[in-house]
Amino acid sequence: MNTLALYRPVTIEKALDDFDRYMESFFGESPMTPVRSAAQPAVDVRETEGAYILEAELPGYDEKAIEVHMDGGVLTIASKKEEQSEKKGEKFIIRERRSASFSRSFKLPENADLDAISANFNNGLLCLEIKKRTETKKRVIAIEKK
């Protein structure tokens, strides 16, 4: 016997995500699906007084396979990873090949110093520090009384 359960999503975003997953199960990925997929790394971006800090989680990636480049104010992080595993017997019972690639792009703000970007990679975490230009930092201008 089928039963009907009342569905009450916690937020409208949750309801829309659930609806997207439901529709994708029938029709495949739609153009309305957000760009980030499970294959793309999680990225945190924060701002300090003197710089923007971008941290990307890249577990299992080798730093030599990661490419970071700038093009006209757009910062792009990309990589391609290929793996092969084999279990041999008389015949191939299992032979798996897996490859993954991603590319994430970020439009940098106008006050970002495109010539002062540093990157380091440690334990699967890529950290980029994008300095702010000093001439564009906010400053308070005193008003003189006449």
Chimera marker file (.cmm) of the C-alpha trace (Angstrom):
<marker_set name="trace">
<marker id="1" x="0.000" y="0.000" z="0.000" r="1" g="1" b="0" radius="0.5"/>
<marker id="2" x="1.353" y="3.432" z="-0.940" r="1" g="1" b="0" radius="0.5"/>
<marker id="3" x="1.314" y="6.203" z="1.595" r="1" g="1" b="0" radius="0.5"/>
<marker id="4" x="1.481" y="9.934" z="1.125" r="1" g="1" b="0" radius="0.5"/>
<marker id="5" x="3.858" y="11.904" z="3.337" r="1" g="1" b="0" radius="0.5"/>
<marker id="6" x="3.714" y="15.649" z="3.831" r="1" g="1" b="0" radius="0.5"/>
<marker id="7" x="6.907" y="17.334" z="2.604" r="1" g="1" b="0" radius="0.5"/>
<marker id="8" x="8.020" y="20.456" z="4.445" r="1" g="1" b="0" radius="0.5"/>
<marker id="9" x="11.426" y="21.736" z="3.351" r="1" g="1" b="0" radius="0.5"/>
<marker id="10" x="13.447" y="23.718" z="5.842" r="1" g="1" b="0" radius="0.5"/>
<marker id="11" x="14.173" y="26.481" z="3.309" r="1" g="1" b="0" radius="0.5"/>
<marker id="12" x="13.103" y="27.433" z="-0.180" r="1" g="1" b="0" radius="0.5"/>
<marker id="13" x="16.652" y="26.680" z="-1.396" r="1" g="1" b="0" radius="0.5"/>
<marker id="14" x="16.332" y="23.119" z="-0.050" r="1" g="1" b="0" radius="0.5"/>
<marker id="15" x="13.005" y="22.721" z="-1.820" r="1" g="1" b="0" radius="0.5"/>
<marker id="16" x="14.486" y="23.953" z="-5.116" r="1" g="1" b="0" radius="0.5"/>
<marker id="17" x="17.519" y="21.654" z="-4.748" r="1" g="1" b="0" radius="0.5"/>
<marker id="18" x="15.224" y="18.695" z="-4.089" r="1" g="1" b="0" radius="0.5"/>
<marker id="19" x="13.099" y="19.596" z="-7.114" r="1" g="1" b="0" radius="0.5"/>
<marker id="20" x="16.234" y="19.879" z="-9.317" r="1" g="1" b="0" radius="0.5"/>
<marker id="21" x="17.435" y="16.433" z="-8.172" r="1" g="1" b="0" radius="0.5"/>
<marker id="22" x="13.980" y="14.977" z="-8.827" r="1" g="1" b="0" radius="0.5"/>
<marker id="23" x="13.852" y="16.423" z="-12.353" r="1" g="1" b="0" radius="0.5"/>
<marker id="24" x="17.449" y="15.353" z="-13.099" r="1" g="1" b="0" radius="0.5"/>
<marker id="25" x="16.561" y="11.781" z="-12.159" r="1" g="1" b="0" radius="0.5"/>
<marker id="26" x="14.127" y="11.806" z="-15.110" r="1" g="1" b="0" radius="0.5"/>
<marker id="27" x="15.713" y="14.112" z="-17.679" r="1" g="1" b="0" radius="0.5"/>
<marker id="28" x="19.391" y="14.420" z="-16.788" r="1" g="1" b="0" radius="0.5"/>
<marker id="29" x="21.234" y="17.618" z="-15.938" r="1" g="1" b="0" radius="0.5"/>
<marker id="30" x="19.415" y="20.806" z="-16.896" r="1" g="1" b="0" radius="0.5"/>
<marker id="31" x="20.851" y="24.185" z="-17.908" r="1" g="1" b="0" radius="0.5"/>
<marker id="32" x="19.462" y="25.544" z="-14.621" r="1" g="1" b="0" radius="0.5"/>
<marker id="33" x="21.673" y="23.221" z="-12.543" r="1" g="1" b="0" radius="0.5"/>
<marker id="34" x="24.363" y="25.131" z="-10.635" r="1" g="1" b="0" radius="0.5"/>
<marker id="35" x="27.814" y="24.875" z="-12.208" r="1" g="1" b="0" radius="0.5"/>
<marker id="36" x="29.524" y="23.324" z="-9.176" r="1" g="1" b="0" radius="0.5"/>
<marker id="37" x="29.408" y="19.538" z="-9.252" r="1" g="1" b="0" radius="0.5"/>
<marker id="38" x="30.878" y="16.906" z="-6.973" r="1" g="1" b="0" radius="0.5"/>
<marker id="39" x="34.029" y="16.833" z="-9.142" r="1" g="1" b="0" radius="0.5"/>
<marker id="40" x="34.754" y="20.516" z="-8.474" r="1" g="1" b="0" radius="0.5"/>
<marker id="41" x="36.691" y="21.473" z="-5.377" r="1" g="1" b="0" radius="0.5"/>
<marker id="42" x="35.175" y="23.391" z="-2.502" r="1" g="1" b="0" radius="0.5"/>
<marker id="43" x="36.566" y="26.926" z="-2.378" r="1" g="1" b="0" radius="0.5"/>
<marker id="44" x="36.525" y="29.471" z="0.439" r="1" g="1" b="0" radius="0.5"/>
<marker id="45" x="37.216" y="33.134" z="-0.303" r="1" g="1" b="0" radius="0.5"/>
<marker id="46" x="37.752" y="35.655" z="2.462" r="1" g="1" b="0" radius="0.5"/>
<marker id="47" x="38.907" y="39.223" z="2.656" r="1" g="1" b="0" radius="0.5"/>
<marker id="48" x="41.446" y="40.710" z="5.036" r="1" g="1" b="0" radius="0.5"/>
<marker id="49" x="42.482" y="44.332" z="5.260" r="1" g="1" b="0" radius="0.5"/>
<marker id="50" x="45.371" y="43.905" z="2.822" r="1" g="1" b="0" radius="0.5"/>
<marker id="51" x="44.449" y="40.894" z="0.689" r="1" g="1" b="0" radius="0.5"/>
<marker id="52" x="41.912" y="38.382" z="-0.584" r="1" g="1" b="0" radius="0.5"/>
<marker id="53" x="42.548" y="34.787" z="0.511" r="1" g="1" b="0" radius="0.5"/>
<marker id="54" x="41.280" y="31.938" z="-1.657" r="1" g="1" b="0" radius="0.5"/>
<marker id="55" x="41.525" y="28.371" z="-0.321" r="1" g="1" b="0" radius="0.5"/>
<marker id="56" x="40.640" y="25.388" z="-2.511" r="1" g="1" b="0" radius="0.5"/>
<marker id="57" x="40.393" y="21.830" z="-1.181" r="1" g="1" b="0" radius="0.5"/>
<marker id="58" x="42.208" y="19.514" z="-3.602" r="1" g="1" b="0" radius="0.5"/>
<marker id="59" x="42.697" y="16.193" z="-1.797" r="1" g="1" b="0" radius="0.5"/>
<marker id="60" x="44.471" y="13.593" z="-3.896" r="1" g="1" b="0" radius="0.5"/>
<marker id="61" x="45.828" y="16.129" z="-6.388" r="1" g="1" b="0" radius="0.5"/>
<marker id="62" x="49.525" y="16.588" z="-7.028" r="1" g="1" b="0" radius="0.5"/>
<marker id="63" x="50.693" y="20.204" z="-6.968" r="1" g="1" b="0" radius="0.5"/>
<marker id="64" x="52.476" y="19.651" z="-10.316" r="1" g="1" b="0" radius="0.5"/>
<marker id="65" x="49.115" y="18.870" z="-11.932" r="1" g="1" b="0" radius="0.5"/>
<marker id="66" x="47.435" y="22.061" z="-10.685" r="1" g="1" b="0" radius="0.5"/>
<marker id="67" x="47.479" y="25.116" z="-12.920" r="1" g="1" b="0" radius="0.5"/>
<marker id="68" x="46.695" y="28.629" z="-11.685" r="1" g="1" b="0" radius="0.5"/>
<marker id="69" x="46.606" y="31.430" z="-14.231" r="1" g="1" b="0" radius="0.5"/>
<marker id="70" x="45.344" y="34.983" z="-14.729" r="1" g="1" b="0" radius="0.5"/>
<marker id="71" x="43.680" y="36.308" z="-17.848" r="1" g="1" b="0" radius="0.5"/>
<marker id="72" x="42.238" y="39.820" z="-17.900" r="1" g="1" b="0" radius="0.5"/>
<marker id="73" x="41.280" y="39.999" z="-14.221" r="1" g="1" b="0" radius="0.5"/>
<marker id="74" x="39.968" y="36.419" z="-14.114" r="1" g="1" b="0" radius="0.5"/>
<marker id="75" x="41.811" y="33.906" z="-11.927" r="1" g="1" b="0" radius="0.5"/>
<marker id="76" x="41.447" y="30.274" z="-13.027" r="1" g="1" b="0" radius="0.5"/>
<marker id="77" x="42.386" y="27.113" z="-11.122" r="1" g="1" b="0" radius="0.5"/>
<marker id="78" x="42.413" y="23.942" z="-13.215" r="1" g="1" b="0" radius="0.5"/>
<marker id="79" x="43.703" y="20.385" z="-13.028" r="1" g="1" b="0" radius="0.5"/>
<marker id="80" x="43.374" y="16.979" z="-14.603" r="1" g="1" b="0" radius="0.5"/>
<marker id="81" x="43.860" y="13.743" z="-12.695" r="1" g="1" b="0" radius="0.5"/>
<marker id="82" x="44.014" y="10.284" z="-14.243" r="1" g="1" b="0" radius="0.5"/>
<marker id="83" x="44.072" y="7.031" z="-12.314" r="1" g="1" b="0" radius="0.5"/>
<marker id="84" x="44.298" y="3.418" z="-13.389" r="1" g="1" b="0" radius="0.5"/>
<marker id="85" x="43.876" y="0.323" z="-11.319" r="1" g="1" b="0" radius="0.5"/>
<marker id="86" x="43.941" y="-3.282" z="-12.389" r="1" g="1" b="0" radius="0.5"/>
<marker id="87" x="43.173" y="-6.569" z="-10.732" r="1" g="1" b="0" radius="0.5"/>
<marker id="88" x="44.582" y="-9.322" z="-12.883" r="1" g="1" b="0" radius="0.5"/>
<marker id="89" x="43.610" y="-12.935" z="-13.116" r="1" g="1" b="0" radius="0.5"/>
<marker id="90" x="43.251" y="-15.243" z="-16.088" r="1" g="1" b="0" radius="0.5"/>
<marker id="91" x="40.835" y="-12.755" z="-17.594" r="1" g="1" b="0" radius="0.5"/>
<marker id="92" x="40.080" y="-9.186" z="-16.634" r="1" g="1" b="0" radius="0.5"/>
<marker id="93" x="37.385" y="-9.360" z="-14.034" r="1" g="1" b="0" radius="0.5"/>
<marker id="94" x="37.800" y="-5.746" z="-13.008" r="1" g="1" b="0" radius="0.5"/>
<marker id="95" x="39.717" y="-3.068" z="-14.850" r="1" g="1" b="0" radius="0.5"/>
<marker id="96" x="38.977" y="0.480" z="-13.842" r="1" g="1" b="0" radius="0.5"/>
<marker id="97" x="40.119" y="3.722" z="-15.361" r="1" g="1" b="0" radius="0.5"/>
<marker id="98" x="39.093" y="6.980" z="-13.859" r="1" g="1" b="0" radius="0.5"/>
<marker id="99" x="39.871" y="10.539" z="-14.808" r="1" g="1" b="0" radius="0.5"/>
<marker id="100" x="38.715" y="13.769" z="-13.300" r="1" g="1" b="0" radius="0.5"/>
<marker id="101" x="39.268" y="17.339" z="-14.294" r="1" g="1" b="0" radius="0.5"/>
<marker id="102" x="37.990" y="20.654" z="-13.102" r="1" g="1" b="0" radius="0.5"/>
<marker id="103" x="38.293" y="24.320" z="-13.836" r="1" g="1" b="0" radius="0.5"/>
<marker id="104" x="37.086" y="27.106" z="-11.538" r="1" g="1" b="0" radius="0.5"/>
<marker id="105" x="37.296" y="30.785" z="-12.473" r="1" g="1" b="0" radius="0.5"/>
<marker id="106" x="36.944" y="33.856" z="-10.286" r="1" g="1" b="0" radius="0.5"/>
<marker id="107" x="36.588" y="37.472" z="-11.431" r="1" g="1" b="0" radius="0.5"/>
<marker id="108" x="38.857" y="39.498" z="-9.184" r="1" g="1" b="0" radius="0.5"/>
<marker id="109" x="37.812" y="42.900" z="-7.832" r="1" g="1" b="0" radius="0.5"/>
<marker id="110" x="39.282" y="46.053" z="-9.343" r="1" g="1" b="0" radius="0.5"/>
<marker id="111" x="41.486" y="46.705" z="-6.311" r="1" g="1" b="0" radius="0.5"/>
<marker id="112" x="43.250" y="43.320" z="-6.603" r="1" g="1" b="0" radius="0.5"/>
<marker id="113" x="46.956" y="43.618" z="-7.447" r="1" g="1" b="0" radius="0.5"/>
<marker id="114" x="47.284" y="41.130" z="-10.308" r="1" g="1" b="0" radius="0.5"/>
<marker id="115" x="51.075" y="41.226" z="-10.019" r="1" g="1" b="0" radius="0.5"/>
<marker id="116" x="51.100" y="40.332" z="-6.305" r="1" g="1" b="0" radius="0.5"/>
<marker id="117" x="49.523" y="36.884" z="-6.121" r="1" g="1" b="0" radius="0.5"/>
<marker id="118" x="51.227" y="34.123" z="-4.159" r="1" g="1" b="0" radius="0.5"/>
<marker id="119" x="50.263" y="30.457" z="-3.967" r="1" g="1" b="0" radius="0.5"/>
<marker id="120" x="51.158" y="27.533" z="-1.752" r="1" g="1" b="0" radius="0.5"/>
<marker id="121" x="49.952" y="23.944" z="-1.635" r="1" g="1" b="0" radius="0.5"/>
<marker id="122" x="50.071" y="21.873" z="1.543" r="1" g="1" b="0" radius="0.5"/>
<marker id="123" x="48.213" y="18.661" z="2.482" r="1" g="1" b="0" radius="0.5"/>
<marker id="124" x="45.686" y="19.004" z="-0.342" r="1" g="1" b="0" radius="0.5"/>
<marker id="125" x="44.883" y="22.670" z="0.359" r="1" g="1" b="0" radius="0.5"/>
<marker id="126" x="45.738" y="25.285" z="-2.266" r="1" g="1" b="0" radius="0.5"/>
<marker id="127" x="45.992" y="28.738" z="-0.710" r="1" g="1" b="0" radius="0.5"/>
<marker id="128" x="46.207" y="31.855" z="-2.881" r="1" g="1" b="0" radius="0.5"/>
<marker id="129" x="46.867" y="35.292" z="-1.428" r="1" g="1" b="0" radius="0.5"/>
<marker id="130" x="45.863" y="38.151" z="-3.705" r="1" g="1" b="0" radius="0.5"/>
<marker id="131" x="47.174" y="41.451" z="-2.374" r="1" g="1" b="0" radius="0.5"/>
<marker id="132" x="45.127" y="44.619" z="-2.619" r="1" g="1" b="0" radius="0.5"/>
<marker id="133" x="46.619" y="47.650" z="-4.337" r="1" g="1" b="0" radius="0.5"/>
<marker id="134" x="47.628" y="50.230" z="-1.767" r="1" g="1" b="0" radius="0.5"/>
<marker id="135" x="46.311" y="53.194" z="-3.710" r="1" g="1" b="0" radius="0.5"/>
<marker id="136" x="42.780" y="51.776" z="-3.697" r="1" g="1" b="0" radius="0.5"/>
<marker id="137" x="42.548" y="51.054" z="0.020" r="1" g="1" b="0" radius="0.5"/>
<marker id="138" x="39.778" y="52.915" z="1.771" r="1" g="1" b="0" radius="0.5"/>
<marker id="139" x="40.899" y="55.930" z="3.746" r="1" g="1" b="0" radius="0.5"/>
<marker id="140" x="39.073" y="58.504" z="5.787" r="1" g="1" b="0" radius="0.5"/>
<marker id="141" x="39.421" y="62.131" z="4.715" r="1" g="1" b="0" radius="0.5"/>
<marker id="142" x="39.176" y="64.659" z="7.493" r="1" g="1" b="0" radius="0.5"/>
<marker id="143" x="36.833" y="67.589" z="6.945" r="1" g="1" b="0" radius="0.5"/>
<marker id="144" x="38.296" y="70.888" z="8.051" r="1" g="1" b="0" radius="0.5"/>
<marker id="145" x="36.160" y="73.515" z="9.701" r="1" g="1" b="0" radius="0.5"/>
<marker id="146" x="36.510" y="77.041" z="8.262" r="1" g="1" b="0" radius="0.5"/>
<link id1="1" id2="2" r="1" g="1" b="0" radius="0.2"/>
<link id1="2" id2="3" r="1" g="1" b="0" radius="0.2"/>
<link id1="3" id2="4" r="1" g="1" b="0" radius="0.2"/>
<link id1="4" id2="5" r="1" g="1" b="0" radius="0.2"/>
<link id1="5" id2="6" r="1" g="1" b="0" radius="0.2"/>
<link id1="6" id2="7" r="1" g="1" b="0" radius="0.2"/>
<link id1="7" id2="8" r="1" g="1" b="0" radius="0.2"/>
<link id1="8" id2="9" r="1" g="1" b="0" radius="0.2"/>
<link id1="9" id2="10" r="1" g="1" b="0" radius="0.2"/>
<link id1="10" id2="11" r="1" g="1" b="0" radius="0.2"/>
<link id1="11" id2="12" r="1" g="1" b="0" radius="0.2"/>
<link id1="12" id2="13" r="1" g="1" b="0" radius="0.2"/>
<link id1="13" id2="14" r="1" g="1" b="0" radius="0.2"/>
<link id1="14" id2="15" r="1" g="1" b="0" radius="0.2"/>
<link id1="15" id2="16" r="1" g="1" b="0" radius="0.2"/>
<link id1="16" id2="17" r="1" g="1" b="0" radius="0.2"/>
<link id1="17" id2="18" r="1" g="1" b="0" radius="0.2"/>
<link id1="18" id2="19" r="1" g="1" b="0" radius="0.2"/>
<link id1="19" id2="20" r="1" g="1" b="0" radius="0.2"/>
<link id1="20" id2="21" r="1" g="1" b="0" radius="0.2"/>
<link id1="21" id2="22" r="1" g="1" b="0" radius="0.2"/>
<link id1="22" id2="23" r="1" g="1" b="0" radius="0.2"/>
<link id1="23" id2="24" r="1" g="1" b="0" radius="0.2"/>
<link id1="24" id2="25" r="1" g="1" b="0" radius="0.2"/>
<link id1="25" id2="26" r="1" g="1" b="0" radius="0.2"/>
<link id1="26" id2="27" r="1" g="1" b="0" radius="0.2"/>
<link id1="27" id2="28" r="1" g="1" b="0" radius="0.2"/>
<link id1="28" id2="29" r="1" g="1" b="0" radius="0.2"/>
<link id1="29" id2="30" r="1" g="1" b="0" radius="0.2"/>
<link id1="30" id2="31" r="1" g="1" b="0" radius="0.2"/>
<link id1="31" id2="32" r="1" g="1" b="0" radius="0.2"/>
<link id1="32" id2="33" r="1" g="1" b="0" radius="0.2"/>
<link id1="33" id2="34" r="1" g="1" b="0" radius="0.2"/>
<link id1="34" id2="35" r="1" g="1" b="0" radius="0.2"/>
<link id1="35" id2="36" r="1" g="1" b="0" radius="0.2"/>
<link id1="36" id2="37" r="1" g="1" b="0" radius="0.2"/>
<link id1="37" id2="38" r="1" g="1" b="0" radius="0.2"/>
<link id1="38" id2="39" r="1" g="1" b="0" radius="0.2"/>
<link id1="39" id2="40" r="1" g="1" b="0" radius="0.2"/>
<link id1="40" id2="41" r="1" g="1" b="0" radius="0.2"/>
<link id1="41" id2="42" r="1" g="1" b="0" radius="0.2"/>
<link id1="42" id2="43" r="1" g="1" b="0" radius="0.2"/>
<link id1="43" id2="44" r="1" g="1" b="0" radius="0.2"/>
<link id1="44" id2="45" r="1" g="1" b="0" radius="0.2"/>
<link id1="45" id2="46" r="1" g="1" b="0" radius="0.2"/>
<link id1="46" id2="47" r="1" g="1" b="0" radius="0.2"/>
<link id1="47" id2="48" r="1" g="1" b="0" radius="0.2"/>
<link id1="48" id2="49" r="1" g="1" b="0" radius="0.2"/>
<link id1="49" id2="50" r="1" g="1" b="0" radius="0.2"/>
<link id1="50" id2="51" r="1" g="1" b="0" radius="0.2"/>
<link id1="51" id2="52" r="1" g="1" b="0" radius="0.2"/>
<link id1="52" id2="53" r="1" g="1" b="0" radius="0.2"/>
<link id1="53" id2="54" r="1" g="1" b="0" radius="0.2"/>
<link id1="54" id2="55" r="1" g="1" b="0" radius="0.2"/>
<link id1="55" id2="56" r="1" g="1" b="0" radius="0.2"/>
<link id1="56" id2="57" r="1" g="1" b="0" radius="0.2"/>
<link id1="57" id2="58" r="1" g="1" b="0" radius="0.2"/>
<link id1="58" id2="59" r="1" g="1" b="0" radius="0.2"/>
<link id1="59" id2="60" r="1" g="1" b="0" radius="0.2"/>
<link id1="60" id2="61" r="1" g="1" b="0" radius="0.2"/>
<link id1="61" id2="62" r="1" g="1" b="0" radius="0.2"/>
<link id1="62" id2="63" r="1" g="1" b="0" radius="0.2"/>
<link id1="63" id2="64" r="1" g="1" b="0" radius="0.2"/>
<link id1="64" id2="65" r="1" g="1" b="0" radius="0.2"/>
<link id1="65" id2="66" r="1" g="1" b="0" radius="0.2"/>
<link id1="66" id2="67" r="1" g="1" b="0" radius="0.2"/>
<link id1="67" id2="68" r="1" g="1" b="0" radius="0.2"/>
<link id1="68" id2="69" r="1" g="1" b="0" radius="0.2"/>
<link id1="69" id2="70" r="1" g="1" b="0" radius="0.2"/>
<link id1="70" id2="71" r="1" g="1" b="0" radius="0.2"/>
<link id1="71" id2="72" r="1" g="1" b="0" radius="0.2"/>
<link id1="72" id2="73" r="1" g="1" b="0" radius="0.2"/>
<link id1="73" id2="74" r="1" g="1" b="0" radius="0.2"/>
<link id1="74" id2="75" r="1" g="1" b="0" radius="0.2"/>
<link id1="75" id2="76" r="1" g="1" b="0" radius="0.2"/>
<link id1="76" id2="77" r="1" g="1" b="0" radius="0.2"/>
<link id1="77" id2="78" r="1" g="1" b="0" radius="0.2"/>
<link id1="78" id2="79" r="1" g="1" b="0" radius="0.2"/>
<link id1="79" id2="80" r="1" g="1" b="0" radius="0.2"/>
<link id1="80" id2="81" r="1" g="1" b="0" radius="0.2"/>
<link id1="81" id2="82" r="1" g="1" b="0" radius="0.2"/>
<link id1="82" id2="83" r="1" g="1" b="0" radius="0.2"/>
<link id1="83" id2="84" r="1" g="1" b="0" radius="0.2"/>
<link id1="84" id2="85" r="1" g="1" b="0" radius="0.2"/>
<link id1="85" id2="86" r="1" g="1" b="0" radius="0.2"/>
<link id1="86" id2="87" r="1" g="1" b="0" radius="0.2"/>
<link id1="87" id2="88" r="1" g="1" b="0" radius="0.2"/>
<link id1="88" id2="89" r="1" g="1" b="0" radius="0.2"/>
<link id1="89" id2="90" r="1" g="1" b="0" radius="0.2"/>
<link id1="90" id2="91" r="1" g="1" b="0" radius="0.2"/>
<link id1="91" id2="92" r="1" g="1" b="0" radius="0.2"/>
<link id1="92" id2="93" r="1" g="1" b="0" radius="0.2"/>
<link id1="93" id2="94" r="1" g="1" b="0" radius="0.2"/>
<link id1="94" id2="95" r="1" g="1" b="0" radius="0.2"/>
<link id1="95" id2="96" r="1" g="1" b="0" radius="0.2"/>
<link id1="96" id2="97" r="1" g="1" b="0" radius="0.2"/>
<link id1="97" id2="98" r="1" g="1" b="0" radius="0.2"/>
<link id1="98" id2="99" r="1" g="1" b="0" radius="0.2"/>
<link id1="99" id2="100" r="1" g="1" b="0" radius="0.2"/>
<link id1="100" id2="101" r="1" g="1" b="0" radius="0.2"/>
<link id1="101" id2="102" r="1" g="1" b="0" radius="0.2"/>
<link id1="102" id2="103" r="1" g="1" b="0" radius="0.2"/>
<link id1="103" id2="104" r="1" g="1" b="0" radius="0.2"/>
<link id1="104" id2="105" r="1" g="1" b="0" radius="0.2"/>
<link id1="105" id2="106" r="1" g="1" b="0" radius="0.2"/>
<link id1="106" id2="107" r="1" g="1" b="0" radius="0.2"/>
<link id1="107" id2="108" r="1" g="1" b="0" radius="0.2"/>
<link id1="108" id2="109" r="1" g="1" b="0" radius="0.2"/>
<link id1="109" id2="110" r="1" g="1" b="0" radius="0.2"/>
<link id1="110" id2="111" r="1" g="1" b="0" radius="0.2"/>
<link id1="111" id2="112" r="1" g="1" b="0" radius="0.2"/>
<link id1="112" id2="113" r="1" g="1" b="0" radius="0.2"/>
<link id1="113" id2="114" r="1" g="1" b="0" radius="0.2"/>
<link id1="114" id2="115" r="1" g="1" b="0" radius="0.2"/>
<link id1="115" id2="116" r="1" g="1" b="0" radius="0.2"/>
<link id1="116" id2="117" r="1" g="1" b="0" radius="0.2"/>
<link id1="117" id2="118" r="1" g="1" b="0" radius="0.2"/>
<link id1="118" id2="119" r="1" g="1" b="0" radius="0.2"/>
<link id1="119" id2="120" r="1" g="1" b="0" radius="0.2"/>
<link id1="120" id2="121" r="1" g="1" b="0" radius="0.2"/>
<link id1="121" id2="122" r="1" g="1" b="0" radius="0.2"/>
<link id1="122" id2="123" r="1" g="1" b="0" radius="0.2"/>
<link id1="123" id2="124" r="1" g="1" b="0" radius="0.2"/>
<link id1="124" id2="125" r="1" g="1" b="0" radius="0.2"/>
<link id1="125" id2="126" r="1" g="1" b="0" radius="0.2"/>
<link id1="126" id2="127" r="1" g="1" b="0" radius="0.2"/>
<link id1="127" id2="128" r="1" g="1" b="0" radius="0.2"/>
<link id1="128" id2="129" r="1" g="1" b="0" radius="0.2"/>
<link id1="129" id2="130" r="1" g="1" b="0" radius="0.2"/>
<link id1="130" id2="131" r="1" g="1" b="0" radius="0.2"/>
<link id1="131" id2="132" r="1" g="1" b="0" radius="0.2"/>
<link id1="132" id2="133" r="1" g="1" b="0" radius="0.2"/>
<link id1="133" id2="134" r="1" g="1" b="0" radius="0.2"/>
<link id1="134" id2="135" r="1" g="1" b="0" radius="0.2"/>
<link id1="135" id2="136" r="1" g="1" b="0" radius="0.2"/>
<link id1="136" id2="137" r="1" g="1" b="0" radius="0.2"/>
<link id1="137" id2="138" r="1" g="1" b="0" radius="0.2"/>
<link id1="138" id2="139" r="1" g="1" b="0" radius="0.2"/>
<link id1="139" id2="140" r="1" g="1" b="0" radius="0.2"/>
<link id1="140" id2="141" r="1" g="1" b="0" radius="0.2"/>
<link id1="141" id2="142" r="1" g="1" b="0" radius="0.2"/>
<link id1="142" id2="143" r="1" g="1" b="0" radius="0.2"/>
<link id1="143" id2="144" r="1" g="1" b="0" radius="0.2"/>
<link id1="144" id2="145" r="1" g="1" b="0" radius="0.2"/>
<link id1="145" id2="146" r="1" g="1" b="0" radius="0.2"/>
</marker_set>
